[in-house]
Amino acid sequence: MSRLIVVSNRVALPRQAAAGGLASALQAALREHGGLWFGWSGKLAAETAAEVHRLRDGMVDYATVDLSRADHADFYLGFANGALWPILHYRPDLVDYQRSHLAGYLRVNEIFADRLRQLIAPDDVIWVHDYHLIPLAAMLRKRGVRNRIGFFLHTPLPAAGLLIALPNHRELLETLASYDLIGVHAARDLRALEDYFLHEAGATMRRDGRMRSANGRLFRAAAFPISIDTDGIAEMARAALSNREIGQLRDSLEGRLLIIGVDRLDYSKGLPQRFQAYARLLEREPALHRHITFLQIAPPSRGAVREYRQIRRELERSAGHINGKYAAPDWAPVRYINKSFPHRLLTGYYRSARVGLVTPLRDGMNLVAKEYVACQDPNDPGVLVLSRFAGAAEELTDALLVNPADTEEVADALQRALDMPLAERRQRWNAMMTVLQKHDITAWRVAFLQALGR
């Protein structure tokens, strides 16, 4: 295969401790084919530098650029996360649109296109990732790039009727037609994309499944559900049982059943509604008092954004209220933690939990749901309670699927999960694990690259 170029907002440099599943998958693809990873260095400078920093590790090159504080503020904090993120997660009420932010977003994409153009060979295949870089292909095309370019959106995609609430939506979203292949997580995201192009952007659908844009360009869109390193994570969870911290958690439970949630602190994750549902369970079922514990890990993110500070204060109040009302001297019903943990520890925490509570209001996929399943003890697996609005719900149909906004429904599912017989827990876990072993992270990236190659 030709050399692969991966482009993303941030670059996972070799030997970085925080590299996650997606980074590992992309690094594996680059090592397999030989390639280049291009993006922002993560560093802020007085001015956006013309210099590209280069690093080589085996068959993989890394190329990064520094951004000025002003460019980063407009591009990342302003438009990408102040306007695009909320609209993509069905929250038009939180959109903070400013023309200067859009101008900064387009400016940084132009900078990326200028720097990247110098690094592209004629037969390279380019794979661009996520909402930060939607117009990048169009800008590369203007610079004469004729290579195959694919794009993958890692967020949900709302229906066309909601997308058009974004000011200047056509200026931005129609540039997606410059890609040869657009990948999304779920069938509903694909329907939304096709609906937008066919009914808002003047595209037509051909018999071969490709779309023809209003300017005549042919492109294809398809669903490629992202996944995890299923076997690797299962092994990590088994190994974590010998870890001292996992032993301390289990000892502290004193035989109580653990409910676990692990989410970045974000309004899309449905955390206030989750706390309300747990409180409702305790109110309805006094017999569960002292017999269950809810551990919510929520590392803070984007602390400079007002909505994120508000949700943190709301959750702190909610956790305090629940503990104040129901706790005993030897039992706290909620353990709410605002910090991150190493992945190896999280897998052990997942394996120790009878219930995995994953209830985002909207999520492109949600890999926590998949990791929780992969981490379970096959002989005594836990139960996944999953929002039907997470992309993972299209694959993990043997989870207990809920509407996260329905407090009673989530409380019912929690009670059912806690009471579920072992035979049913095993049956549900086996069905979900079969899906995850067949459709793992390697299958995801191979499927996308093969489709782009065609």
SEDRENPA-280383 format. One record per residue (C-alpha): residue in three letters; x, y, z. Coordinates in nm, 4 decimals. Each point is the difference from the previous one (the first is absolute). Layout:
BEGIN
ALA|X|Y|Z
...
END
This chain:
BEGIN
MET|0.0000|0.0000|0.0000
SER|0.1085|0.3623|-0.0518
ARG|0.1336|0.2015|0.2903
LEU|-0.2684|0.1050|0.2484
ILE|-0.0260|0.3555|0.1303
VAL|-0.2106|0.0437|0.3151
VAL|-0.1149|0.3538|0.0828
SER|-0.1585|0.0950|0.3331
ASN|-0.0241|0.2998|0.2283
ARG|0.2473|-0.1560|0.2451
VAL|0.2774|-0.2458|-0.0830
ALA|0.0761|-0.2965|0.2273
LEU|0.3784|0.0063|-0.0025
PRO|0.1857|-0.3271|0.0634
ARG|0.0361|-0.1108|0.3612
GLN|-0.2624|0.2434|0.1249
ALA|-0.1506|-0.1510|0.3140
ALA|-0.3547|0.1210|-0.0726
ALA|-0.0410|-0.1575|-0.3436
GLY|-0.3449|-0.1611|-0.0120
GLY|-0.1686|-0.2621|-0.2157
LEU|-0.0488|0.2226|-0.3038
ALA|0.3607|0.1206|0.0121
SER|0.1234|-0.3577|0.0275
ALA|-0.2108|-0.1057|-0.3000
LEU|0.1259|0.2854|-0.2147
GLN|0.3598|-0.0643|0.1018
ALA|-0.0472|-0.3664|-0.0938
ALA|-0.1292|0.1012|-0.3443
LEU|0.2936|0.2357|-0.0488
ARG|0.2521|-0.2642|0.1046
GLU|-0.1619|-0.2554|-0.2309
HIS|0.0080|0.2158|-0.3115
GLY|0.2670|0.2541|0.0846
GLY|-0.1312|0.3487|0.0440
LEU|-0.0254|0.3451|0.1452
TRP|-0.2086|0.1436|0.2849
PHE|-0.0651|0.3731|-0.0332
GLY|-0.1708|0.2455|0.2364
TRP|0.0324|0.2557|0.2781
SER|0.2941|-0.0482|0.2354
GLY|-0.2019|0.0884|0.3092
LYS|0.2271|0.3014|0.0540
LEU|-0.1053|0.3644|-0.0015
ALA|0.2309|0.2721|-0.1262
ALA|-0.0092|0.3751|-0.0453
GLU|-0.0601|-0.0570|-0.3714
THR|-0.1043|-0.3010|-0.2055
ALA|0.3309|-0.1307|-0.1268
ALA|0.0821|-0.0661|-0.3636
GLU|0.2374|-0.2727|0.1185
VAL|-0.1147|-0.3636|0.0023
HIS|0.1528|-0.2113|0.2769
ARG|0.1083|-0.3430|-0.1267
LEU|0.0611|-0.3232|0.1907
ARG|0.0550|-0.3521|-0.1314
ASP|-0.0670|-0.3232|0.1849
GLY|0.0579|-0.3150|-0.2056
MET|-0.2125|0.0201|-0.3146
VAL|-0.2115|0.2872|0.1318
ASP|0.0656|0.3726|-0.0369
TYR|-0.1643|0.2569|0.2259
ALA|-0.0471|0.3593|-0.1134
THR|-0.1481|0.2644|0.2294
VAL|-0.0597|0.3742|-0.0014
ASP|-0.0247|0.2445|0.2905
LEU|-0.3024|0.2307|0.0168
SER|-0.0229|0.3518|0.1354
ARG|-0.2216|0.0556|0.3001
ALA|-0.2345|0.2109|-0.2126
ASP|-0.0296|-0.2655|-0.2731
HIS|-0.0560|-0.2730|0.2578
ALA|-0.2632|0.2065|0.1823
ASP|-0.2013|0.0666|-0.3175
PHE|0.0491|-0.3409|-0.1618
TYR|-0.0207|-0.2407|0.2933
LEU|-0.1752|0.1713|0.2912
GLY|-0.2069|0.2338|-0.2129
PHE|-0.1443|-0.1716|-0.3048
ALA|0.0865|-0.3707|0.0375
ASN|-0.1148|-0.0331|0.3605
GLY|-0.2195|0.3087|0.0403
ALA|-0.2106|-0.0505|-0.3126
LEU|0.0626|-0.3346|-0.1715
TRP|0.0138|-0.2236|0.3086
PRO|-0.3402|0.1066|0.1394
ILE|-0.1792|-0.0119|-0.3363
LEU|0.1430|-0.3454|-0.0724
HIS|-0.1243|-0.1168|0.3414
TYR|-0.3553|0.1318|-0.0539
ARG|0.0442|0.3103|0.2205
PRO|-0.0714|0.3030|-0.2219
ASP|-0.0846|0.1943|0.3175
LEU|0.3687|-0.0130|0.0993
VAL|0.1416|0.1120|-0.3347
ASP|0.2223|0.3065|0.0394
TYR|0.0476|0.1100|-0.3599
GLN|0.2258|0.2936|-0.0841
ARG|0.1225|0.0883|-0.3475
SER|0.3493|0.0587|0.1344
HIS|0.0051|-0.3559|0.1347
LEU|-0.1058|-0.1439|-0.3362
ALA|0.2668|0.2109|-0.1697
GLY|0.2591|-0.1383|0.2428
TYR|-0.1192|-0.3563|-0.0612
LEU|0.0340|0.0431|-0.3767
ARG|0.3352|0.1753|0.0461
VAL|0.1502|-0.2896|0.1958
ASN|-0.1299|-0.2498|-0.2560
GLU|0.1677|0.2090|-0.2708
ILE|0.3236|-0.0098|0.2008
PHE|-0.0273|-0.3779|0.0295
ALA|-0.0621|-0.0276|-0.3750
ASP|0.3015|0.2190|-0.0817
ARG|0.2357|-0.1942|0.2270
LEU|-0.1349|-0.3425|-0.0956
ARG|0.0082|0.0652|-0.3744
GLN|0.3804|0.0131|0.0118
LEU|0.0142|-0.3515|0.1513
ILE|-0.2350|-0.1875|-0.2366
ALA|0.1329|-0.2378|-0.2653
PRO|-0.2161|-0.0788|-0.3073
ASP|-0.1090|-0.3487|0.1110
ASP|-0.0575|0.0740|0.3715
VAL|-0.3393|-0.0835|0.1531
ILE|-0.1222|0.2639|0.2486
TRP|-0.2289|-0.0697|0.2976
VAL|-0.1366|0.3087|0.1796
HIS|-0.1643|-0.0272|0.3413
ASP|-0.2843|0.1845|0.1677
TYR|-0.1947|0.3221|0.0085
HIS|0.3024|0.2248|0.0487
LEU|0.1061|-0.0598|-0.3614
ILE|-0.3214|-0.0220|-0.2039
PRO|0.1116|0.2387|-0.2809
LEU|0.3575|-0.1303|-0.0297
ALA|-0.0579|-0.2113|-0.3135
ALA|-0.1584|0.2915|-0.1861
MET|0.3007|0.2141|0.0833
LEU|0.2402|-0.2726|-0.1134
ARG|-0.1931|-0.0371|-0.3263
LYS|0.0395|0.3741|-0.0625
ARG|0.3743|-0.0536|0.0377
GLY|-0.0005|-0.2652|-0.2709
VAL|-0.0099|-0.3145|0.2159
ARG|-0.1670|-0.2832|-0.1928
ASN|0.0774|-0.2822|0.2439
ARG|-0.2634|-0.2181|0.1589
ILE|-0.1192|0.1743|0.3166
GLY|-0.2262|-0.1561|0.2612
PHE|-0.1694|0.1642|0.2982
PHE|-0.1309|-0.1533|0.3219
LEU|-0.2395|0.1815|0.2328
HIS|0.0367|-0.1197|0.3594
THR|-0.3073|0.1848|0.1309
PRO|-0.3695|-0.0577|-0.0670
LEU|-0.1577|0.1791|-0.2952
PRO|-0.3460|0.1490|0.0602
ALA|-0.2796|0.0176|-0.2545
ALA|0.0112|0.2600|-0.2753
GLY|-0.2725|0.2049|0.1680
LEU|0.2345|0.0588|0.2924
LEU|0.3199|0.0440|-0.2008
ILE|-0.1462|0.2945|-0.1863
ALA|-0.0258|0.1845|0.3333
LEU|0.3757|0.0511|-0.0249
PRO|0.0676|0.3366|-0.1688
ASN|0.1843|-0.0355|-0.3311
HIS|-0.0560|-0.3759|0.0112
ARG|0.0261|-0.0416|-0.3770
GLU|0.3331|0.1793|-0.0171
LEU|0.1388|-0.2605|0.2372
LEU|-0.1892|-0.3261|-0.0455
GLU|-0.0077|-0.0057|-0.3799
THR|0.3808|-0.0193|0.0048
LEU|-0.0412|-0.3615|0.1141
ALA|-0.0715|-0.0854|-0.3641
SER|0.3708|0.0601|-0.0688
TYR|0.0790|-0.3256|0.1786
ASP|-0.0166|-0.3296|-0.1896
LEU|-0.1405|-0.1864|0.3025
ILE|-0.1780|0.1334|0.3086
GLY|-0.0240|-0.2379|0.2956
VAL|-0.2432|0.0272|0.2914
HIS|-0.0682|-0.2288|0.2948
ALA|-0.3627|-0.1010|-0.0319
ALA|-0.2797|-0.0523|-0.2516
ARG|-0.1929|0.2984|0.1353
ASP|0.3032|0.2247|-0.0546
LEU|0.0218|-0.1224|-0.3587
ARG|-0.3684|0.0716|-0.0576
ALA|0.0484|0.3518|0.1363
LEU|0.2979|0.0631|-0.2281
GLU|-0.1794|-0.1235|-0.3103
ASP|-0.3116|0.1963|0.0900
TYR|0.2015|0.3205|0.0358
PHE|0.1738|-0.0379|-0.3351
LEU|-0.3086|-0.1133|-0.1901
HIS|-0.2486|0.2501|0.1432
GLU|0.2085|0.2997|0.1086
ALA|0.3100|-0.0038|-0.2210
GLY|-0.1489|-0.1021|-0.3358
ALA|0.1845|-0.3329|-0.0340
THR|-0.1406|-0.3040|-0.1808
MET|0.0377|-0.3701|0.0794
ARG|0.1386|-0.2296|-0.2709
ARG|-0.0892|-0.3639|-0.0488
ASP|0.3470|-0.1091|0.1177
GLY|-0.0591|0.1615|0.3416
ARG|0.2187|0.3026|-0.0597
MET|-0.1305|0.3537|0.0212
ARG|0.0592|0.2703|-0.2559
SER|0.0352|0.3449|0.1560
ALA|-0.1568|0.3112|-0.1503
ASN|0.3353|0.0835|-0.1612
GLY|0.0241|-0.3472|-0.1554
ARG|0.2488|-0.1682|0.2330
LEU|-0.0567|-0.3690|0.0828
PHE|0.0491|-0.1255|0.3552
ARG|-0.1148|-0.2830|0.2232
ALA|-0.1187|-0.0147|0.3626
ALA|-0.0289|-0.3105|0.2189
ALA|-0.0243|-0.1109|0.3628
PHE|0.3120|-0.1459|0.1605
PRO|-0.0676|-0.0575|0.3724
ILE|0.3254|0.0609|0.1870
SER|0.0974|-0.2563|0.2611
ILE|0.2705|-0.1042|0.2476
ASP|0.2906|-0.2414|0.0286
THR|-0.2379|-0.2576|0.1451
ASP|0.2435|-0.2782|0.0860
GLY|0.2678|0.2399|0.1209
ILE|-0.2383|0.1781|0.2357
ALA|-0.1385|-0.3293|0.1312
GLU|0.3542|-0.1127|0.0813
MET|0.0780|0.3346|0.1642
ALA|-0.3071|-0.0382|0.2232
ARG|0.1067|-0.3489|0.1057
ALA|0.3484|0.1227|0.0828
ALA|-0.1380|0.2976|0.1947
LEU|-0.1436|-0.2299|0.2665
SER|0.3482|-0.0342|0.1500
ASN|0.0362|0.3787|0.0218
ARG|0.0080|0.1439|0.3519
GLU|-0.2441|0.2818|-0.0828
ILE|-0.2589|-0.2463|-0.1340
GLY|0.0323|-0.2064|0.3145
GLN|-0.0532|0.3126|0.2093
LEU|-0.3169|0.0868|-0.1909
ARG|-0.1408|-0.3497|0.0433
ASP|0.0855|-0.0035|0.3713
SER|-0.1665|0.3382|0.0491
LEU|-0.3264|-0.1293|-0.1482
GLU|-0.0303|-0.2619|0.2755
GLY|-0.2130|-0.2234|-0.2209
ARG|-0.2202|0.2769|-0.1387
LEU|-0.0903|-0.0045|-0.3693
LEU|0.1729|0.2734|-0.1995
ILE|-0.1625|0.2151|-0.2681
ILE|0.2584|0.1860|-0.2079
GLY|-0.0082|0.2926|-0.2390
VAL|0.3082|0.1431|-0.1724
ASP|-0.0478|0.3095|-0.2147
ARG|0.1791|0.3168|-0.0957
LEU|-0.1746|0.2878|0.1769
ASP|-0.2219|0.1176|-0.2864
TYR|-0.3636|0.1021|-0.0361
SER|-0.0506|-0.2644|-0.2708
LYS|0.0595|-0.2836|0.2487
GLY|-0.3275|0.0330|0.1909
LEU|0.1655|0.0032|0.3421
PRO|-0.2579|0.2118|0.1892
GLN|-0.2789|-0.2275|-0.1266
ARG|0.2064|-0.3043|0.1008
PHE|0.0377|0.1266|0.3562
GLN|-0.3757|0.0688|0.0132
ALA|-0.0765|-0.3561|-0.1109
TYR|0.2316|-0.1461|0.2643
ALA|-0.1605|0.2196|0.2661
ARG|-0.3414|-0.1204|-0.1149
LEU|0.1149|-0.3615|0.0328
LEU|0.1074|0.0624|0.3607
GLU|-0.3289|0.1754|0.0727
ARG|-0.2061|-0.2873|-0.1438
GLU|0.2038|-0.2899|0.1381
PRO|0.1048|0.0463|0.3647
ALA|0.1063|-0.3666|0.0043
LEU|0.2928|0.0926|-0.2266
HIS|0.1419|0.2463|0.2517
ARG|0.3468|-0.1108|0.1223
HIS|0.0012|-0.2721|-0.2713
ILE|0.1010|0.2088|-0.3037
THR|0.2517|0.2737|-0.0784
PHE|0.0091|0.2288|-0.3037
LEU|0.3476|0.1050|-0.1155
GLN|-0.0007|0.2831|-0.2541
ILE|0.3363|0.0985|-0.1462
ALA|-0.0254|0.3264|-0.1949
PRO|0.3325|0.1604|-0.0951
PRO|-0.0480|0.3735|-0.0637
SER|0.0316|0.1370|-0.3520
ARG|-0.0162|0.3421|-0.1674
GLY|-0.0054|0.1783|0.3344
ALA|0.0167|0.3361|-0.1755
VAL|-0.3514|-0.0539|-0.1432
ARG|-0.2841|0.1256|0.2214
GLU|-0.2319|-0.2979|-0.0626
TYR|0.2671|-0.2415|0.1216
ARG|0.0519|0.1912|0.3252
GLN|-0.3756|0.0012|0.0540
ILE|-0.0403|-0.3754|-0.0445
ARG|0.2854|-0.0656|0.2419
ARG|-0.1676|0.2101|0.2697
GLU|-0.3339|-0.1705|-0.0679
LEU|0.1470|-0.3480|0.0400
GLU|0.1837|0.0946|0.3177
ARG|-0.3270|0.1240|0.1487
SER|-0.1876|-0.3116|-0.1151
ALA|0.2587|-0.2399|0.1438
GLY|0.0006|0.1922|0.3265
HIS|-0.3797|-0.0043|0.0167
ILE|-0.0222|-0.3768|-0.0605
ASN|0.2676|-0.0787|0.2565
GLY|-0.1479|0.2445|0.2494
LYS|-0.3435|-0.1608|-0.0294
TYR|0.0889|-0.3703|-0.0139
ALA|0.3521|-0.0560|0.1359
ALA|0.0799|-0.1834|0.3218
PRO|0.3198|0.0280|0.2072
ASP|0.1396|-0.3070|-0.1775
TRP|-0.1533|0.0547|-0.3461
ALA|0.0035|0.2735|-0.2641
PRO|-0.2445|-0.0796|-0.2829
VAL|0.1909|0.2195|-0.2515
ARG|0.3729|0.0238|-0.0600
TYR|0.0478|0.2896|-0.2401
ILE|0.3557|0.0561|-0.1254
ASN|0.1213|0.2868|-0.2208
LYS|0.3289|-0.1387|-0.1254
SER|0.1293|-0.2416|-0.2606
PHE|0.1530|-0.3427|0.0594
PRO|0.2420|-0.2130|-0.2033
HIS|-0.1758|-0.2259|-0.2484
ARG|0.1346|-0.3130|0.1705
LEU|-0.1752|0.1030|0.3224
LEU|-0.3276|0.0818|-0.1739
THR|-0.0162|-0.3487|-0.1488
GLY|0.0299|-0.1436|0.3500
TYR|-0.2718|0.2328|0.1267
TYR|-0.2289|-0.1097|-0.2853
ARG|0.0601|-0.3666|0.0833
SER|-0.0866|0.0651|0.3647
ALA|-0.3390|0.1584|-0.0814
ARG|-0.3262|-0.1917|-0.0177
VAL|-0.1543|0.2780|-0.2116
GLY|0.1520|0.2239|-0.2646
LEU|-0.2128|0.3158|-0.0231
VAL|0.0539|0.1718|-0.3371
THR|-0.2790|0.2503|-0.0646
PRO|0.1088|0.2863|-0.2272
LEU|-0.2706|0.2230|-0.1409
ARG|0.1806|-0.0332|-0.3350
ASP|0.3234|-0.1719|-0.0924
GLY|0.1608|-0.0930|-0.3285
MET|0.0983|-0.3421|0.1315
ASN|0.1097|-0.0104|0.3667
LEU|0.2925|-0.2365|0.0397
VAL|-0.0460|-0.0183|0.3793
ALA|-0.3038|-0.2212|-0.0656
LYS|0.2075|-0.2363|-0.2121
GLU|0.2911|-0.0002|0.2435
TYR|-0.2303|-0.0812|0.2929
VAL|-0.1258|-0.3090|-0.1837
ALA|0.3498|-0.1118|-0.1020
CYS|0.1262|0.0293|0.3584
GLN|-0.2558|-0.2331|0.1575
ASP|0.0725|-0.3367|0.1615
PRO|-0.1585|-0.2556|-0.2377
ASN|-0.1073|-0.2124|0.2974
ASP|-0.1651|0.2854|0.1875
PRO|-0.0565|0.2917|-0.2400
GLY|-0.1623|0.3279|0.0834
VAL|-0.2877|0.1698|-0.1813
LEU|0.0239|0.2992|-0.2336
VAL|-0.2703|0.2681|0.0296
LEU|0.0356|0.2029|-0.3195
SER|-0.1613|0.3088|-0.1497
ARG|-0.1824|-0.0793|-0.3213
PHE|0.1417|0.3308|-0.1307
ALA|0.3599|-0.1220|0.0060
GLY|0.1316|-0.1423|-0.3254
ALA|0.0992|-0.3144|0.1910
ALA|-0.3694|-0.0823|0.0488
GLU|-0.0256|-0.1020|-0.3671
GLU|0.2471|-0.2842|0.0659
LEU|-0.0393|-0.0824|0.3703
THR|-0.3670|-0.0891|-0.0204
ASP|0.0264|-0.2388|0.2974
ALA|0.0704|0.2877|0.2357
LEU|-0.2923|0.1429|0.1966
LEU|-0.0838|0.2914|-0.2296
VAL|-0.1508|0.3114|0.1560
ASN|-0.1027|0.3568|-0.0732
PRO|0.2415|0.1941|0.2240
ALA|-0.2505|0.2818|0.0474
ASP|-0.2563|-0.2410|0.1515
THR|0.0936|-0.0187|0.3689
GLU|-0.2403|-0.2839|0.0763
GLU|0.1137|-0.2085|-0.2985
VAL|0.3667|0.0283|0.1010
ALA|-0.0856|-0.0815|0.3621
ASP|-0.1988|-0.3051|-0.1205
ALA|0.2971|-0.1160|-0.2096
LEU|0.2383|0.0396|0.2938
GLN|-0.2238|-0.2103|0.2209
ARG|-0.0360|-0.2634|-0.2722
ALA|0.3764|-0.0093|-0.0508
LEU|0.0667|-0.0408|0.3727
ASP|-0.2567|-0.2817|0.0233
MET|0.0880|-0.1767|-0.3267
PRO|0.0653|-0.3764|0.0344
LEU|0.3446|-0.1300|-0.0913
ALA|-0.1262|-0.2017|-0.2989
GLU|-0.1536|0.3101|-0.1620
ARG|0.3087|0.2071|0.0754
ARG|0.2175|-0.2583|-0.1727
GLN|-0.2329|-0.0243|-0.3012
ARG|-0.0052|0.3761|-0.0519
TRP|0.3745|0.0357|0.0514
ASN|0.0834|-0.2821|-0.2419
ALA|-0.2146|0.1566|-0.2719
MET|0.1652|0.3402|0.0402
MET|0.3516|-0.1416|0.0282
THR|-0.0493|-0.1929|-0.3251
VAL|-0.0779|0.3293|-0.1744
LEU|0.3041|0.1719|0.1515
GLN|0.2412|-0.2778|-0.0917
LYS|-0.1178|-0.0047|-0.3601
HIS|-0.0157|0.3789|-0.0372
ASP|0.3071|0.1264|0.1853
ILE|0.2138|0.3082|-0.0605
THR|0.2110|-0.1785|-0.2631
ALA|-0.3081|-0.1024|-0.1984
TRP|-0.1198|0.3625|0.0134
ARG|0.3106|0.1599|-0.1459
VAL|0.0513|-0.2781|-0.2570
ALA|-0.3609|0.0367|-0.1203
PHE|0.0330|0.3763|-0.0385
LEU|0.3354|-0.0087|-0.1793
GLN|-0.1138|-0.2754|-0.2331
ALA|-0.3122|0.1965|-0.0906
LEU|0.2096|0.3122|-0.0575
GLY|0.2386|-0.1992|-0.2166
ARG|-0.2876|-0.1183|-0.2180
END
